[in-house]
């Protein structure tokens, strides 16, 4: 559940375009880091404004949606900072939507690029309703069972970062695209239908309208306070392996940003030791700085949740290249 402040900011941002002003910075971000009361984004934005006098104008959407909006505004940029998931941050760079910027923290962070840096480390997962299901489904094939008819939903590949991750995870788990799309075709018998946003699925699972949905570890763990019936899980593929892919939030400076200097200041602030030190305790994500090692209970909880899960990393350049064709095959397989 997003905070009232988040909702108001989104409503205002979509009702009127951002404007260039010396005391404003505009950020377009994928959902997740502003979830819940006193979220990491909310507390960091407040601290940033207090420290600099610069107000943060926040716009939230799906991972692909925020990049699409930046693309539509390319001739007249409205955003200063972009936060989104892969492969959409790579798409933003490839299509000239980001400008080069190396923050001071870059040397302490792995996985960055000339135009973007990881902001919060995160992983793909699924969620289930623990009140309706005694145990999580153990395998992907379990999700084909009749009890899940109309009780499964996952966000749309090509639109949502988490939804794209589902497609990639299934390809990885089944070992080939042919086997993966054959499985997703079968799963469609139980699938409610497409969803542009992943975050809204959590409440549906919590209420029991859905039994299973997709998500990501940071977002779902942070949502558990308001959605006590959800738990995370990773179904095994045909080889019996439970695996997950990294799905970091990335941050970059928008090309032609109307308040680029303020955008740089916000990026530096969010990558500072102080801000990164609160990532696990507040956002239930993992800090990206190698020189930040939290000791809080949430940091321990995140690691415990992933015990027995094998981490694999996609070739994001190849993913981006193949994405149009893969999404096309997904649409054909599912009839979406």
N, C-alpha and C positions, 0 to 999 in steps of 0.2 A: 504494500500500500504506500503510495507516494504521499509525502507530506503536503499539507495545504499550501505551504509556501511554494513547493515545486509546481503544484497544479496552477497556482496563480501566475507564476512566472511563465509557464508554458502558454497559458491562455493569452497573456499579454504579448508574448513574443510572436505568436502566430497571428494575432490581430493586427499588429503593426510591425513594419520592418525595423531592423536594428538601425541605429543612427550613430554617426561618428561624433564622438565627443571625448574630451581629454580625461573625463572621469568615468568612462564606461568601457567594459570589455564584454564582448559577446561570444558565448561558447555554444556550439551545437554538439550534443552528446548522445550517444546510445544510452538506453535506459539501464539502470542497475546501481549506479553509484550515488543516485539521489533518492533511493528507496528508503522509506521509513522516516520516523522523527529523528532529528539530529543526525542525519546521514553524514557520510564522509564529505561529500560535495558541499552540503549545506554548511557544515561546521568550518570547512576550509574556505569556502567563499566568504563567510562572515569574518573569519580571521584575516583573509586577504584584504577585504574592504577596510577593516579596522587598521591594518598596517599601512595601507597605501592610499586610502581614500577613493579607490577605484571601485565602482559598483559593477557587479556581475549580472549580466543579462543572460539567462539560461534558457535554451531551447532543447527539448528532448524528443527523441523519436527512435525508430528501429535503426539498427546498424547501417543498413543499406539506405534507409530513408534520409538520414541526416547527410550522407554523402551525396545523394541525389539532389537534395535541396541546395547544397553548396554548388553542385554542378549547374543547376538551373540559374543560380545567381552569379555565375562566373564573370559575366560582363559588368556586373555591379555588385561586388561582394558585400555581404552583410555580416558575415561571421568573422571573428578573429582567430578562434581556436576550434579545432575539431577533435572530438574524442569518439573513437569507434573501434569495432573489432575487426580482425582479419576475416576475409581477404579484402574488406572494404577500405581499410587504410592504405593497402597496397594499390588498390584501384584509384584512390584519390591521388596518390603520388604519380601513378602512371599517366593519369589524365590531366596533370598540371594543376591540380587543385590545392597543392601545398607548396610552400616556399621553404628553401633551405634554412634551417636554424639548429644550431648545436647548443643546447643548454649546458650550463656549468656542470650539471650532474651526469652528463653523458658518459664520461669515463668510468663512472661507478655503476653503469647499467649495461647489461648484455642484451643484444637483440635489437638495438636501435638502428636508425638509418639517418641519412643526411637530412631528411625532412620530417621524421617522426621518431618518437621514443615510446617504449612501453611505459605505462602509467601505473597499472595495477595488474599483477599476475593473477591468472584465473584459469579455470579448466572447464571443459564441456562436461555436462552430466545430464541425468534424467531425474525426475521427481515422481513420487507416488504418494497416494493417500494412505497413511499408516492406520487410519481408523477403519477403512474399508478392506484393506489388504493386510493380512497378518505379517507377511513377508514380501519383500520386493520381488518382482519377476527376476528369475535367475538368468535367463537368456533372452536374446532377441526373439527366438522362436516362441517363447512363452507369451509374448505380446500378441501372437496370432490367435490366441484362445478365444472361445466364444464369450467368456465373461468380460472381455474388454470391448465388446461391440459398442460403438458409440461412446467409448470412455477413454479414448486416446486422442491427443492432439499435439502436433508439433508445429513450430513456426516455419514460415515459408523459406525454403532455400532460394538464395538469390536476392531476397529482401532483408531477412534477418540474419545477423551473424550467427546466432545460436542455431537457427534453422539450417543454414548452410553447413554448420558443424555436424548436424545430425546426418546429412547426406554423406559428408566426408567420413564420419565415424562408421557408418554402415558399410561404405566401400572398403574401409580398412578392415573392419571386423570380418567381412565375408570374403576378402581377398581378391575381389575383382569387381569391376563395374557391372558386368553382366549379372553376376550373382546378387549384387547389391540392389540393382533396380528391379530384379525379379522379386526380391524380398519386399521392397517398398510397395510394389504393386499388390502383393498379398496383404500387407499391413493396411492398405487403403480400405479394406473391408471393415476395419475397426476404427479408422481415423475419422474424426468429426469434420475436418476440413482445414483449409489454410488459415494462418494467422500472421498478420504483418508484424506483430510484436510478441516477444516471448514473455515479457514480464507479466502481462495480464493473465497468462495461463495459470499462474500460481494460485490465485484466489479460487479459480474453478476447480483445481485439484483439492485445495483445502476444504471446499464445500462438498466435495464428492460428486460434483457434476462431471468431472473427469477423474479417472483413477491414475492416469499416467500422462506426463507431459515432458517436454524437454526444457533445459535451462542451462545455467552455468553456476559453478560452485559459489562464487562471490555473491551473486544476486540471490540465489536460493537460500544460502545460509543466513543472509541478512534479512530475508523475508520471514524466517521461521518464527520470530517473536509475534508477528501479526497473523501468521498462518501456521498454527501449532501442529496441524495434521500432516504437513508435508515432510518428507525425508528424501535425501538424495540417494541415488544408486547408479550403478554402471552395469548393464546387462552384458553377458558374455556372448561372444560370437561362436561360430561353429567349432573353433579350435579350443573353446573353453576359457579363453583369455578375457579378463575384464580389463578394458583399456580406456584411456581418455586422452584427448588432445589438448594442448595448451590453447587458451583462448584469451590472450591478454587484452586489456583495454589499452589502446595506443592513443597518443596525443601528438598533434602537429599544429603548425602555424599556417593558417589559410593564406593562399596566394592573393595578393591585393587586399589584405585585411585592412579595414578602415581605421582600426586602432591597433596596428601591429605592435607598437611598443608596449601597450598594455597587455596584448596577447603574450608577448615574450615574458613579461613580468609574472603573469598568471601561470604559465608553464613552469617557469623557474620555481615559483612558490609551491606548486603541487608536487614537484620533484625534489623539494628540499628534504633534508633529513627529518625535520620536525613533522612535515606532512606525511612522509612515507612511514614514519614511526607509528602513526595512528591508523594505517591502512588495515591492519588485522584487527585491532581492538574495536575500531568503529565500523569499518566497511566489511569486515570478514573476508578481505582479500589478502593477497600476499604482496609485500613490498617488492619493488623492482630494483632498488639500490642494493648492491652487494655489501655495502658498509652499514646496512640497517638489519639487525637481527632481533625481532621482537621476542618478548618473553611472556606475553599475555596469554590468557586461557584460550582465546579465540584462535591464536596462531597454532596452539597445540591441537585444538579441535579440528582445524582444517587438515592438518597432517594425519590425524587419526582417521578422519573420514575417508582418506584416500589409501589406506592400508590395503595392499593386495591388488592395487590398480596399476597397470603398466602404462607409462606415459610415452606417447609417440608424437612426433612433430611432422606435420605436412610440409611439403615443398611448396611454400606459398606462391612462388613465381609460377610454378606449374599449375597450381590450383586456379590462379587468376586467369591463366591462358585457357584452361579447360572449362572454366565456369559457365560460359554461355551454352556450350554443348551439353554439359552435365545437367544444367538446369532444364534444358530442353528435353533431355531424356527423362528427368524426374517428372516433368509435366506430362509427357507421353505415358509414362508408367502409371501415374496416379490419376490421370484424367483431369488434372487441375488447370 
